[in-house]
Amino acid sequence: MNGVILYSRIWAMPNAATFSILPIESLVRRYLANSRLSLDPFARNKRWATWTNDLNPNTEAEYHLDSLDFLALVRERGVQADLVLFDPPYSPRQIKEMYDSIGLTMGAEEALRTNWQNERTFLHEILVMGGIVISCGWNSVGMGKERGYEFIEGILVCHGMGHNDTIVTVERKAAFQPGLL
């Protein structure tokens, strides 16, 4: 990207399947085309990544584990990804809907997982230097500078007045990582 940050604001119809929203799908496919080994811990019915997981057993994902268990398994197997698609539930309500849809009860611990920090720690360990993380949500936090990531691209997808925007943050794991000298 030669130091150029790409950022755009686009209108598109909302869809619970984030990667089915046309501008987001286009961005994800562009990065997947250059990836050799990718992960998607919240894949739903998209088998685009090399390793796919979704808690819901009624989806097409390869694995149906809690995201932390999936990422622990991937790390244990020595997987080193160059691309991560990170599209977890964005709010406690979405987490509850996910649990309810498969007959599980959401507890207090699950309700507090909306920052997904433990998952981000695993992803950081699994991602190769120079690897890309595409994070989706209602904020642009992504992996963050504290972990040594540089923002390279973003899309703000407006869905109209009745819906929150979907924010897509693309970051690269930088060679220099503050605090890891």
Buried (B, 14 or more C-beta within 10 A) or exposed (E): EEEEEEEEEBEBEBBEEBBBBEBBBEBBEEBBEEBEBBBBBBBBBBEBBBBBBBBBEEBEBBBBBBBBBBBBBBBEEEBBBBBBBBBBBBEBEBBBEBBEEEEBEBEEEBBEBBEBEEBBBBBBEBBEEEBBBBBBBEEBBBBBEEBBBBBBBBBBBBBEEEEEBBBBBBBBBBEEBEEEE
